[in-house]
């Protein structure tokens, strides 16, 4: 059983943005797809866990963009998990172009029981014959972002659509970054610093929910809070 998964993908128009390069949200989607594909190979995919009343839950994601591939480029996707802790585990990702790492990411995961939402210990979740030797793809820690953005600019409202909902019956992880990107014009999005993006997931939301977006400029970029009725759902830092 292999601790790593690697395969090639061509950057087609469906995952490129208006600049002709791999889109920021599409990068998050590629990483999510890698994780799901490898989990399935390890016997830990959605349907495997469904039989056990379990579900993967994304807690944090950080992606560092050195550069983005353009349309028609063929890139190599590479992912591997780290040895799990008691309640948290980590998965690493990278995109390589001609053997050079151009994008790297790391996600913190938890596992919950579907029936009651309680945390499930992940310390022994991986198969016994799977030897996990690789460490993190980078050493940069996840950022800390204030839960309350008192006085920060309220700039956008978003109604959760049916197309945002995943098999967990809540807004998909990638749908948040798509909504963030869509909350800005093309010119404003292009002008923002996006060399490193952190997403900190706090609470789920569902179809029909009205989300409030707040933003705050920092010395290095932009902090964004997404909330519903005063409850923080997601914190993001783009820098």
SULDA-V197139 format. One record per residue. RES is the residue in one small letter. NEAR is the number of other C-alpha atoms within 8 Angstrom. Layout:
BEGIN
<<RES,NEAR> <RES,NEAR>>
END
This chain:
BEGIN
<<x,5> <x,5> <x,9> <x,9> <x,11> <x,8> <x,7> <x,8> <x,8> <x,9> <x,14> <x,8> <x,8> <x,4> <x,9> <x,15> <x,10> <x,6> <x,5> <x,9> <x,11> <x,14> <x,9> <x,7> <x,10> <x,10> <x,9> <x,9> <x,9> <x,8> <x,10> <x,9> <x,8> <x,12> <x,10> <x,10> <x,9> <x,12> <x,10> <x,11> <x,8> <x,10> <x,8> <x,10> <x,13> <x,10> <x,6> <x,10> <x,11> <x,9> <x,7> <x,6> <x,9> <x,12> <x,12> <x,9> <x,8> <x,11> <x,11> <x,12> <x,13> <x,12> <x,11> <x,10> <x,11> <x,8> <x,6> <x,9> <x,10> <x,10> <x,12> <x,7> <x,9> <x,9> <x,13> <x,12> <x,14> <x,13> <x,14> <x,11> <x,12> <x,13> <x,8> <x,11> <x,8> <x,7> <x,12> <x,13> <x,13> <x,12> <x,14> <x,14> <x,13> <x,13> <x,12> <x,13> <x,12> <x,5> <x,6> <x,6> <x,10> <x,12> <x,13> <x,14> <x,13> <x,14> <x,12> <x,12> <x,13> <x,14> <x,14> <x,12> <x,12> <x,9> <x,5> <x,5> <x,7> <x,7> <x,9> <x,10> <x,10> <x,14> <x,10> <x,7> <x,6> <x,9> <x,8> <x,5> <x,5> <x,9> <x,6> <x,8> <x,6> <x,7> <x,5> <x,9> <x,10> <x,6> <x,5> <x,4> <x,4> <x,8> <x,6> <x,4> <x,8> <x,5> <x,7> <x,5> <x,10> <x,4> <x,4> <x,8> <x,7> <x,8> <x,8> <x,8> <x,8> <x,9> <x,9> <x,13> <x,8> <x,7> <x,4> <x,11> <x,13> <x,8> <x,5> <x,6> <x,7> <x,12> <x,14> <x,9> <x,7> <x,10> <x,9> <x,9> <x,9> <x,9> <x,9> <x,8> <x,9> <x,7> <x,7> <x,9> <x,7> <x,7> <x,7> <x,8> <x,9> <x,6> <x,6> <x,10> <x,9> <x,9> <x,9> <x,10> <x,12> <x,13> <x,11> <x,10> <x,11> <x,9> <x,8> <x,8> <x,9> <x,10> <x,12> <x,8> <x,9> <x,9> <x,11> <x,12> <x,13> <x,13> <x,13> <x,10> <x,7> <x,7> <x,4> <x,6> <x,12> <x,13> <x,13> <x,11> <x,14> <x,12> <x,12> <x,11> <x,4> <x,5> <x,7> <x,13> <x,13> <x,12> <x,15> <x,12> <x,13> <x,13> <x,11>>
END
